[in-house]
Amino acid sequence: MERRARLARRHRLADEARARSAAEVAGSLVGLHGTDPASVYIAAAVRMRVATIDAIAAELYEARSLVRMLAMRRTMWVFPVELAAIAQAAATDAVARNERRKLEKMLVDAGVAAEAGAWLELAEAETLRTLASRGEATGAELSSDVPQLREQFRFGMGTKWEGVQTATTRLLLLLAAEGKIVRARPRGSWISSQYRWTPLESWLPGGFAAWDIEAAQTELVRRCLYGFGPATVEDVKWWTGWTLGATRRALSAAEAVEVDLDGAAGLVLPDDVEPVEAVEPWAALLPALDPTAMGWLVRSWYLGEHGPALFDRSGNVGPTVWWDGRIVGGWGQRPDGEVVYRLLEDVGAEAAAAIEDAAGRVATFVEGTRVTARFRTPLERELSA
């Protein structure tokens, strides 16, 4: 019950813990998963006192209080600006180094350039110059101006992932991971994943605050433990995507202390060992890849036996239905946009009524727009047929 009370309060799911802004939600959750654009909006909205698509978009693209970027586990996240700077040093810089090595190897293997470093240096300079001149541009617009971006090469040769890719996608991803450019407003609606690009300095004057890697990792772990603790070492290692050594160093620097976790060793911050006050039962429909559903490696305490219906084979969660700190079902949308759900266990009349209200709130928020999860899961596919 203690873990569920913490989840309800710190993940902004209890009625009394609702946030005033999407940035406040993202900070509490140590980032919103951003692979599915619509999930960012829904994950924020269900935790806010009042939420509209336009208001969340304004935080993202007008106030610019949120930043979309690759970070832990090479996953796309949406962070408040302050947290983005921490994530850049703690996780994204390492992602960038790996992406550069991979791209250089691809260029050499495909015969695009014998000296991949020199080729990349020229392509980067031309891309950044063009983007600075345009101010904001799509990948297609940049590739029309920068010949190197039109180069094509094969990847994953000899595997089921084999395909052909232009340099545009890989180079822009690399420049973003290195903190040189940032994803701006998408070309389409709030569910679009085709983003315009702009220099980071023009989007956020002054760029990100500088952090030492060890200080950044310690701070990221501190925030992770506050939002998701008690957690195990394995939970934190999985969530960060770091090596076991780096994880343990950061936990030690954060002065994490052990607590009993149903017979296992859980970790919390040294000033966070006291129980938190319980909350009234709550219901929520959370989107695919929601940070709460994905936040722990060991999920049995809130997932039960429902994993096969709600996760895909790669471990990505679909849309879930929650009651009082547990997943009790899943949801989806019919082709006409109707929000539908299925309970996977008997929750009683009170819970059923609260879940129906929660489904109505999601339906009101999306306004009939059909949201299809990037990673389809068995129950979501069935409900959305």
Residue pairs with C-beta under 8 A, 6 or more apart in sequence:
1 278
2 275
2 276
3 230
3 301
3 302
3 325
4 302
4 324
4 325
4 326
5 275
5 276
5 277
5 278
5 279
5 325
6 229
6 276
7 13
7 292
7 302
7 325
8 14
8 17
8 279
8 282
8 324
8 325
9 16
9 17
9 276
9 277
9 279
10 17
10 28
10 226
10 227
11 17
11 28
11 29
11 47
11 227
11 291
11 292
12 18
12 19
12 24
12 25
12 28
12 29
12 47
12 48
13 46
13 47
13 282
13 284
13 292
13 322
14 279
14 280
14 282
15 279
15 280
15 282
16 279
16 280
17 279
18 47
18 48
18 49
19 25
19 28
19 44
19 47
19 48
19 49
20 48
20 49
21 48
21 59
21 65
22 32
22 40
22 44
22 48
22 51
22 55
22 56
22 59
22 60
22 66
23 59
23 65
23 66
23 80
25 32
25 43
25 44
25 47
25 48
26 32
26 44
26 66
26 78
26 79
26 80
26 83
27 80
27 82
27 83
28 47
28 227
29 43
29 227
29 291
29 292
29 295
30 83
30 220
30 223
30 224
30 227
30 228
30 291
31 71
31 72
31 77
31 78
31 79
31 83
31 87
31 291
32 39
32 40
32 43
32 44
32 77
32 78
32 79
32 291
33 39
33 40
33 43
33 75
33 76
33 77
33 78
33 289
33 290
33 291
33 294
34 40
34 68
34 75
34 76
34 77
34 78
35 75
35 76
35 289
35 374
36 193
36 287
36 288
36 289
36 371
36 373
36 374
37 186
37 190
37 191
37 192
37 193
38 190
38 191
38 287
38 366
38 369
38 371
39 287
39 288
39 289
39 290
39 373
40 56
40 60
40 68
40 78
41 53
41 56
41 57
41 190
41 365
42 286
42 287
42 362
42 365
42 366
42 371
43 286
43 287
43 290
43 291
44 51
44 56
45 51
45 56
45 362
45 365
46 284
46 285
46 286
46 358
46 361
46 362
46 365
51 365
52 365
53 190
53 365
53 367
56 190
57 185
57 190
59 65
59 66
60 66
60 68
60 78
60 185
61 184
61 185
64 81
64 203
64 204
65 80
65 81
66 78
66 79
66 80
66 81
67 78
67 79
67 80
67 81
67 84
67 182
67 204
68 76
68 77
68 78
68 182
68 183
68 195
69 76
69 77
69 79
69 84
69 87
69 88
69 92
69 176
69 177
69 182
69 183
70 76
70 77
70 92
70 95
70 173
70 176
70 177
71 77
71 79
71 87
71 88
71 90
71 91
71 92
71 95
72 87
72 91
72 239
72 240
72 241
73 238
73 239
73 240
73 241
74 95
74 98
74 241
77 87
79 87
81 204
81 208
82 209
83 223
84 208
85 208
85 209
85 210
85 211
86 211
86 216
86 219
86 220
86 223
87 216
87 220
88 179
88 208
88 211
88 216
89 210
89 211
89 212
89 213
89 215
89 216
89 217
90 211
90 213
90 216
90 217
90 219
90 220
90 240
91 220
91 240
91 241
91 242
92 177
92 179
93 178
93 179
93 213
95 177
96 174
96 177
96 178
96 179
99 170
99 173
99 174
99 177
100 120
100 174
100 178
103 116
103 120
103 170
103 171
103 174
104 116
104 117
104 120
105 116
106 112
106 153
106 155
106 170
107 113
107 116
107 119
107 120
107 153
107 167
108 114
108 116
109 153
109 157
110 153
110 154
112 119
112 151
112 153
112 167
113 119
113 120
119 148
120 171
122 148
123 146
123 148
123 149
123 167
123 171
124 171
124 175
126 145
126 146
126 148
127 142
127 146
127 148
127 149
127 171
127 172
127 175
128 175
128 180
128 181
128 199
130 137
130 142
130 145
130 146
131 137
131 142
131 181
131 197
131 198
131 199
132 199
132 202
134 141
134 142
134 145
135 198
135 202
136 184
136 196
136 197
136 198
137 196
137 197
137 198
138 187
138 194
138 195
138 196
138 197
139 149
139 168
139 169
139 172
139 197
140 168
142 149
142 168
142 172
142 197
143 149
143 150
143 166
143 168
148 167
148 171
149 166
149 167
149 168
149 171
150 166
150 167
150 168
151 166
151 167
152 164
152 165
152 166
152 167
153 164
153 165
153 167
154 162
154 163
154 164
154 165
155 161
155 162
155 163
155 164
155 165
156 162
156 163
172 181
172 197
175 181
176 182
176 183
176 197
179 200
179 207
179 208
180 199
180 200
181 197
181 198
181 199
181 200
182 197
182 198
182 199
182 200
182 203
182 204
183 195
183 196
183 197
184 195
184 196
184 197
184 198
184 203
185 195
185 196
186 192
186 193
186 194
186 195
186 196
187 194
187 195
187 196
188 194
189 369
190 369
191 369
191 371
200 207
200 208
201 207
211 219
214 249
214 250
214 253
217 240
217 242
217 246
217 249
217 250
217 253
218 250
218 253
218 254
220 240
220 250
221 236
221 240
221 247
221 250
221 251
221 253
221 254
221 256
222 254
222 269
224 231
224 236
224 239
224 240
225 231
225 236
225 254
225 256
225 267
225 268
225 269
225 272
226 269
226 272
227 295
228 235
228 239
228 295
228 296
229 266
229 267
229 268
229 269
229 272
230 259
230 261
230 266
230 267
230 268
231 239
231 266
231 267
231 296
232 261
232 264
232 265
232 266
232 267
232 297
232 298
233 244
233 247
233 248
233 251
233 265
233 267
234 297
234 298
235 295
235 296
235 297
235 298
236 247
236 250
236 251
236 267
237 243
237 244
237 247
237 297
238 297
239 295
239 296
239 297
240 246
240 247
240 250
242 250
251 267
254 269
255 269
255 270
256 267
256 268
256 269
256 270
257 267
257 268
257 269
257 270
257 273
258 265
258 266
258 267
259 265
259 266
259 267
259 268
259 273
260 266
262 301
281 323
281 324
281 350
281 351
281 354
282 322
282 323
282 324
282 354
283 321
283 322
283 323
283 324
283 351
283 354
283 355
283 357
283 358
284 321
284 322
284 358
285 319
285 320
285 321
285 322
285 331
285 339
285 341
285 355
285 358
285 359
285 361
285 362
286 292
286 293
286 319
286 320
286 321
286 322
287 319
287 371
287 373
288 316
288 317
288 318
288 319
288 373
288 374
288 375
288 377
288 380
289 316
289 317
289 373
289 374
289 375
290 317
290 320
292 322
293 299
293 303
293 317
293 320
293 327
294 316
294 317
299 307
302 325
302 326
302 327
303 310
303 326
303 327
304 326
304 327
304 345
306 327
306 328
306 329
306 330
306 344
306 345
308 378
309 330
309 344
309 377
309 378
309 379
310 317
310 318
310 320
310 327
310 330
310 377
310 378
310 379
310 380
311 317
311 318
311 377
312 318
312 375
312 376
312 377
314 375
316 374
316 375
316 377
317 377
318 330
318 332
318 373
318 375
318 376
318 377
318 379
318 380
319 330
319 331
319 332
319 373
319 380
320 327
320 329
320 330
320 331
321 327
321 328
321 329
321 330
321 331
321 341
321 342
321 343
321 355
321 358
322 328
323 347
323 351
323 354
323 355
324 351
328 343
328 344
328 345
328 347
328 351
328 355
329 341
329 342
329 343
329 344
329 345
329 355
329 379
330 341
330 342
330 344
330 377
330 379
330 380
330 383
331 339
331 340
331 341
331 342
331 359
331 362
331 380
331 383
332 339
332 340
332 341
332 373
332 379
332 380
332 381
332 382
332 383
332 384
333 339
333 340
333 366
333 370
333 371
333 372
333 383
333 384
334 340
334 383
334 384
335 370
335 384
336 368
336 370
337 366
337 368
337 369
337 370
338 363
339 359
339 360
339 362
339 363
339 366
340 383
341 355
341 359
341 383
342 379
342 383
343 352
343 355
344 379
347 355
372 384
373 380
